[in-house]
Amino acid sequence: MSFEFGTGENYDIVDSLLRHEGADLSKGRDKAVRESTRKLEAMLHELTGECDAAQVGQLWTAARNVLAILDDASDGTAHAQVQQASWGAVGNAVEKIAEARAYAPDVADHPRLDEITALVDRLSANPYPEPSSGLDDDDLLGWGNWDVRVYAASALIDLCRRFGDRDPSLIDRLEGLAFDPVPTVRLQIAQSLNALWDVARPKMWELATRIGREEPHLGVLGFFVGGPLRRISEPEPERAEAIADEILKRLPRKNGEKTERAREPAAEPIAGLAARLWIGRGRSAARGWIDEWMFDLVSGEPYLWPLISTIRTGLFETYVRPDDETSVGIQLRSKELADQLAQIASELMRESLNQVQSEDATLEDRARAETRYQVAATLLDHVSNQLYFGSGVFRHGGSNPGEDIPGLIDGKAKKAFLDAYSDTLDVIGHSGTAHTLHHLVELYEYLADAAPEMVFDRVAELLVGPAQREWYQFESLGSDALVRLVRRYLADHREVFENTARRGRLVAVLELFSGAGWPEALKLLYELPDLLR
């Protein structure tokens, strides 16, 4: 494939920006620099993927032409922003060349390794991007076309991956960009550091350790943990755990206080690493992190929420992959985590509610207690959702291509699940909010065929007990779920109501929802004597 480009009066946003900065693109050095750069920009714009060998040569030729004009304009006769835009285009081109598998330093029209390395050195010394004056930019990791050092760092890590063993000086250059003053530059190295695994492993660990100890930007840390550290934790878990320990020591946490951020940028990848090491491999160090987060649910919530999300498939491992030797351990650890979180959240909800209702509590005490209650209720609901969605309830009646396999696909698996998770379901049922309890009722409905008597007794106890305290009987979805469940039982499992006590529980549940004003429940209550004959 070759590049084609032409000239015309088409709108050029770069030209517009440069004119706004005071550049005169109609004459002199500014015109010459921009005309040369436009050709390079056109080539870059036409790229739709990785460069092939011909494109590498064309990009290099165009970049050298721009460089020659930039060197001629270095006396200050070209506008500073015109020069910067051109350096940005050159940096972009170098990045594309370095990442291309088709690039070969020994091919005639490709840059020699010393040539492209020298150019990366020049790009690395560029003043852009400038350090931000913002004090709270941990979520901001964007960059523009003129941020030259970003492209230098990206190109350098690619060159190290492919040619670091051939030219060790490439590896030596990494440190300067890995600890650049600007986070987006450091990001290019931090998120790809595992590229050194085969060419410079000692240097990789040295830089990884320093990043763990020194990197101040939470977003950069997040990409580092979720990328390189996660990957290298597989072959070397101890060293990865040591680096993660250093990071956790530095992350901001205040006991008993909820973070103002909806999610800490580094929390999700660290939670994912913890899940990988503890649930997947039973590593005790990662279990220690999890225990610390569970000790204080409020400050630990940014980590616990994504951690809970990871256990969904693990809760059903032995039902989906019964022949996999690792399934038993994964499910046991996932269940252990779900059980503990549910129990801790339930206890915190009860304690917090008592404090809110206490006559001796101050307004400040009540506010803190309300926060603890909300966090605990949210985490309990999240644990419940892993059981609900993982079991296959939500896809009952069909699933979409590409979705995970439902965790419970037959009656045998459903019965085994009920036996294994009955205590967990009890804890959720005892303390869950109306939203949580509704999903629990639907989960029981999905499991009903596997153990009709057990399921009905649990649902009835739930509805006239904890759910009633949460005013669930006034929820329209609750009435719909109850009526649907009862009609299904009357159609498929009528024999369970031959038991007098169970029949009495059925009447009590229908009376509860009828009293809340739901006509379908009332109608079913009136029809019940005939339906049970």
N, C-alpha and C positions, 0 to 999 in steps of 0.2 A: 504494500500500500504506500502511496506517495501523497504528499500534501499538495493541495491546491488552494490558492488564495488570490484575491483581487482587491482592487481599490474602488472606492465609491464614496457616496455622501452618507453612508449609513451612520447612525448615531453611535458614538464611541464613548462609553461612560468614563473611561480613563482620561480621554482627552478633555471631557467636560470637567472632571475633577481638577485636572492640571490647569486648565484655563481659570478655574475658580481660584486657584492658588497663585495666579499671576503669571503663569507661563505663557509665552508667545510662541505658538506652535507653527506659525506661518513662515518663520525665517530663522536663520542662524543655527546655532548648536541645538536649540530645543527642537527645531524641525528635523534636523538630521538624526538626533537620538530617537525621537518618536517614530520616524519612518522606519528605522531599522528594527525598533522594538515591536512595532505593530506586526511585522512579518513573523517574529517569534511568537507573539501572542496568538496570532491566527493558527499557527501550528499547534500550540497548546490547546486551543479551543476545539480543534478538530479531533483531538485524541478522545477516544471512547473507552479505552482500556489500556492495557500495558503496551508499551512500544515494541514494535518488531525491529529487526536489525536495520532496515532501511530508515525507519523513523529515528532511531538513535543517531545515525549519522547526520540526518537532516537537522535534528535539534541541536546537535553539537556545532555544526557549521553555522547555524543561525545565532546560537549563543555566542560564539567567538566573534561574529560580526558585530554584535551589540557590544561586546567587551572592548573591541578595538575602538569603537566610537566613544564609549564611556571613558576609556583611558585618555583619548584626545581631549575630552571635555573635563578632565579632572582639574583643570586650571581655574574652574569656577565660572566658565563662560556659559555653561548650561544651568538652567534652573535646578535647584536642589531636589525638588519633588519630581522633576522629570527624570533625573538620574536615579532617584530612589525607585520609581516605578519600573525603570529598566532593570535595576538590580533585582527587583522582585521577579520579573520575568525570567531572568537568567537563573535565579535560585530555583524557580519552579521547574525549569528545563533540566537542571542538574539533578533535582530529585527524581524526575521521570526517567532520566538515563540510569541513575544508580539503582533504581528499583527494578529495571527491566532485565528479565532473565536473558534477553537477547544481547545485552551489552557485553562485549568482549574486548578488553584492553588491547588485544593483539590484532584486532581487525583494523584495516587501513583507515577507514573514515570515522572510527570510534575514538574517543579520547584515550590516550595512554593513562595508565593508573596514576603516574606522577602528575599528569596534566589535570585530571579531574580532582586529585587530592589538593593540588595547589589552588584550584578554584574554590574548593570547599573551605580552605583556609581563609581566602579573601572574603567569602560569604560569612564565615564565622566571626569576622572582625567588623561586620556591618553594624551600624548603631541601632538598626531596627530589628525587632520591636523594642521600644523603650519601656523601662520599668513603669508599672502602673502606680498611680498615686492612691488608688483605692485601698481601703483598709480591710474590706470584707469582700474579697473576690474569689472565695474558695469554690464557687460554683461556675466561675467564668473561665472557660478554656477555649475561647475562639480566637482565630487569627485571620489576618487579611493577606491579600496577594503581595503586599509590600513588606511583610514581616520576614525578612531575608534569613535571619538566623534560624527560624523555624525550619525552613527548607534545607539549610546547611546541616542541622542536626538530623533531620530525617534521611538525607542523603548519606551522611556519615555512617549511621548505624547500618544502612543497607550495604555500604561498601565494606564495613567491618565483617558483616555476616558472610559475604562472598569472598573477600580478599584479605581478611585479617591475618590469616596464616601465611599469606604471601608477602604482606607488607605489615609487620607488627607496629609500625609507626602510626597506622590508622587507629589502632586500639589506644595508643597513648593520647590521641587527640580527643577521645571521648570525654575525659574528665571535665574539661573546660565547659563543654555544652551541657553535660549532665548536671552541672551546678551553676548554670547561667542565672543571672538575676531575674529572668522572666520565666514564669511557670510554663508557658506554652512551648518554650524552647526545651526546657527540662523534660517536658512530657514526651517529646519524640524519643528520647533515650530511655526514660523510665518505663514506657509502655512496651518497649521492644528489647529489653535488656537480655532476655533469654536467647536472642540471636547470637550471642557470644558463646553459647554452650559448647559448640564443637570447635571453636577457634581460639577462645581465650577464657576458659572457665574460671581460672583464679581471678582474673580481672573482673569477670562478671560478678562473682561473689563479693569481691571488694566493693564494687560500686553498689551492689544491692544492699550490702550492710550499711554503707554510708547513707543511701537513700532512706532506708528504714530509720536511721538515727537522726537524720538532719532535714529531710524534705519537709518544708513548712506548709506546703499547699495541700489541703485535704483532697482536692480533685486529682492532683497528680498522684498522691498516695493511693487513691482509689483505683486508678488505672494500673498502677504498678502492682498492687495486690491482686486485682482481678485478672491480670494478664501474666506477666513473667513469674511472679511469686507463686501463683496457683500452679503454673505449669512445672516449675522446678521443684515444687513440693512433692511431686510424685516420686522422683528418684531419690530426693534428699529431704525427707520430711523434717528431720531434726534441725537442719540449718534454716529451712524456711520458717519453722516455728520460732526459732530464736529471733529472726528478723521481725516476724509478726509481733512477738512480745515487745520489741523495742517500739514498734509503731503504736501498739495499744497503750503503752505507758505515756505516750505524748498526746494522745487524742483527748480533746476536751470533754470531760464528763463531770457533772455535779450531782452528788448523791441526793436523791429525793427530789430532784428538780428536772422538769421536762425541758428538753432542748427547744429552742425557738425554731429550729429548722424542722421542716416536715421530715426530711431524711438527711442524715449526715453523708456527704459524698463518699467517705471511705467506709461507712458502716456496712453497706450491702456486700461489697467484695470481701471484707474481713469475715462477715457472717458466712458467706459462701465458702471461704477457705476453712473456717471452723467446721462447717458441715462436711466438707470433703474429707477432712482429717479425722474427725470424730465419728460421724455416722458411717462414712465409707471405710475407714481403716481402724477405728477404735483407738486413736491416739489420745493419750491422757492429757497432754499439754493443751490440746484444743478443748478437751472437756473442762479443763480448768478455766478457760476464758468464758465458756458458756455458764459455768457455775457462778462466776463473778457477775455476769449480766443478769442472771436470775436472782441474785441476792438482792438487787434493787431494781424492780421492774421498770420504774419510771426512768431512771438514767440509762438502764439497759435496753429500753424499748427500741431505739434505732437499730440495734443489732438483733434483737430477738424477733422483730417482725420479719425481716428477710430470712432469718434462720428458720423460722417456722415454715416459711414458704418452701424451703428445700426438702422438707421431710414428707411431702405428700406421697410421692411414689414409694418411699422407703416404708411407709406404714402398711403397704400392701405387697411387699416384695415376695413373700413366700406364696401368696395366692396367684401372682402373675408369673413368677419364675420359680416354681417349686424344685426344679432340678439344679438350680444354681447354688453352688456350695456357699457362696457369700451372702445369699439372701437372708438366712436365718439371723446372722449377726447384724446386718443392716436393719432388718425389721425390729429386732429387739432394741437396738439403740434408738431408732426412730420412735418406737412406742414409749421407751423410758423417758425420752425427752418430752413427748406429748403429755404423758402422765404427770410428770413433775411440773411442767408449765401450767397445766390445767389446775392442779392442786394449789400451787402457789398463787395463781391468779384468783382462784375461788376464795382462798383465805384472805387475800388482800381486799377483795371486794367486800367481804363480810366485815372486816375490821374497819374499812373506810366508811362503810354505811353506818356502822355504830357510832363512829366519831362525828359524822355529819349530823346525826340525830341526837347527839349528846347535848344536854342543856348547858354543860360546862365548857363546851368548845367555843373558842373565839371565832370571829369571822375569818381570820387568817388560817386558823386550824381547819375550818370547814373548807376553805378554798383549796388547801393542800390535799385534804382528804378527797374532795371531789376529783381533783386531778388524778390521784392514785386510783380511785374507783374507775374513772374513764379509761385509763391506760390498761388496767387489769381486765376490764370488760372487753376492750378491743382485742387484747391478746388472746383471751379465752375464745372469743368469737373466731379469731383467725385459726386457732387450733381446731375448732369445730369444723371450719371450712375445709381443712385439709382432709378430714374424714368424709365430709359431705361430697366434695368434688372428686376426691380420689376414688371413692367407692364406685362412682358411675351414676349416682342419683340424677345429676343434672342432665345426663345424656340418656336417661331411661327412655327406651323406645327407639333409640337410634343414635349413631355417632357420626361425626363428620370426618372425612379423610384428613389424615395428618394429626388427629388428636391422640393423646395418650390412650393406651388400652385401659378400660375401666378396671379398677382394682378387684371388683367382685363380679365375676361373670357367670356364676352358677350358684345353685342352692347350697352346695357343699362349702364353697368359699364364704358365702354369707353366714352360714351357721358357725363356721370356725371364727369368723370376724366377731360375731355376737359374743361368743364364749371368751374370746381373747380381750375384747375391748369393753366389756360390760362395765367395769369400774370407771373407765375413762368417761363413758357416756353418762354414768350416774353423776359424776362430778360436774360435767357440763350442764346436765339437766338441772342440778340443784342450784346452780348459781348464774346460769346464762340469762341474758336479756331476752326480751320477746323476739327480737330478730334472730338471736342464736337458737332459741327454742324452736322457732318455726323450721329452721333447717334440720334440727334434730328430729322433729316430727316427720319431716319428709324422708329423712334417712331411715327411720324406723319403718315407714311405709314401703320403702324400697326393699327392706329386709324381711318383710312380713311373711312371705311364702316359705322362708327357711325355718321359721319357728313361730307360727301364728299365735299360740298361747302366750309365750314369753313376750313377744312384741306388743300384743294388745295390753297386757298387764302393765308393761312399762309406759306405754303411751297414756293409758288411763291415769296411772299414778302421777305422771308428769303434768297432765292437763288440770287435774283437780288440786294439785299441790303447787310446785314452783311456778308453773305457767299462770295459774290463777293469780298468784301474788304479783306477777308482772303484767296483769290485765290483758293477757293474751286472748282471752275469750271475747274481747271487744275488737279484735283485729279481723278484718274481712278475709284475709288470707288464711287465718287460723280456722275460721268457720269452714272455708272451702276445703281445707286439708282434712278436717275432721269428718265432714260429710262424705268426702271422697273415700276416706279410709273405711268408714263404717259400711258404706254401700259395697265396697269391695269385700269386706269380711262377710257380709250377709250373702253375697253371691258365691264366694269361694271357700269360706271357712265358717259357715254357720254353726258347725258342730261345737266350736269353742264356747258358744253361749249356752250350751247345755248345762254348764257349770253355773249354779245359782249366784254365787258371789261375783263371778265375772259379768253375768247379766246385770246384776245390780250396779256394777261399775260403769257399764255401758249406759244405763239409764241416767246415772249421776252426771256423766260427761255431757250427754245430750241436754239434760236439764240446765246445766251450767251455760251452754252456748245458746239455748233457747231463751233463757232469762236475760241474756245480753242483747236479745232482739233480732237474732238471725233467723229469718223465716224458713230456710232450708233445714236448719237443725230442728226447728219446731215441727215442721212437717214430718221429718223422719222420726221424731219422738212419738207423734200420733200414730204413724204407720207401724211402729215397732211391734206391737202385739201380733198383727197379721203377718208381718215379715218373719217373725220367729216361730210361727206355727209349723 
